[in-house]
Amino acid sequence: MQKKLVSILIPFKNTATYLNDCLQSIINQSYKNWELIIVDDDSTDNSFNIVNAYAEKDSRIKLFKNDGNGIIDALQLAFKHSEGEFITRMDSDDAMRPNKLEILVNNLQEHGKKHVAVGLVNYFAKKGIKAGYKSYEIWLNNLTKTGANYSEIYKECVIPSPCWMIHRDDLIACDAFNPNTYPEDYDLAFRFYKHQFKCISCNEVLHDWRDYSSRTSRTHEHYAENHFIPLKLNYFLELDYNKNKTLVIWGAGNKGKTIAKALLEKNISFKWICDNPNKIGRDIYGEVLKPFNYLSEVQNIQSIITVANKNSQKEIKSYLQKLNMKPIEDYIFFC
């Protein structure tokens, strides 16, 4: 029986140093029925020539130049030229484990449409991985092992941008990469969540995720943390905000203030609490900060928690559970 075609979408820009490893890892896949739609996003190094040399030897590799500007335009172009029943994304500076496509395809075929196949990831770097990236890897992989990725979607991106696969029809249904919303990987995770596509649990490392100082997610303004809050808040208000509950912001740091400003601009009322004695009782943006035990005094609350400290988050979660508050429905961690 003919195996279904997988379309691999790759935008690239100035990754000549890593392209050989990336492309060779695709060629070495145990699953052979794939096409690579790879788009040069205005590279100024030798990247185009490297990919072109591979494309001349392997007809499955289809090289294009971006007729727009930026990674989303490149992804749109790649998808436009793709023909596969299954769609996946890859980064040009990473590497696939040899069985990556095979496992993702098998999982999708077993579970059917309205599912997203994901896999565990391994961060690596020439000089070693910094603690923040290692922490993200552990957090993300723990979610993927149980398929519980959406349970913490308002913290950070819960689907690894270069390690997912989905039915073509489902990607079209959620209108992926349209419009130009950055960061595009986080926006895509929210689109999957919005359409209730279930994440398929996986216990195998399928992707080696390279970190280095000039990586786009480290340097581009679209991936700065301040760009995440509007994305999170807009999806929260669309998908999970309960107008019949009292909305409460927990935390008066930069994130808390950013969210408060945004809510005021949208004319959405809220209460504001914190556990910092120096801020309790202060008037910020016309709202007086209350102590955190305000939550125990008022019924029917939905709280956005902006406290970033991990130990504090554990204490907060324990406190909320004692109040019989449920995640998403009654409280959401935004960091």
Secondary structure, DSSP 8 states (H G I E B T S, - for coil): -----EEEEEEESS-HHHHHHHHHHHHT-S---EEEEEEE-S--SSHHHHHHHHHHH-TTEEEEE-SSSSHHHHHHHHHHT---SEEEE--TT-EE-TTHHHHHHHHHHHH-SSEEEE-EEEEE-TT---HHHHHHHHHHHHHHHHT-GGGGTTTS--S-TTSEEEEHHHHHHTTTT-S--SSHHHHHHHHHHHTT-EEE---SEEEEEE--TT-HHHH-GGGSGGGHHHHHHHHHHHHT--TTSEEEEE--SHHHHHHHHHHHHTT---EEEES-TTTTT-EETTEE-EEGGGGGTSSSEEEEE----HHHHHHHHHHHHHTT--BTTTEEE--
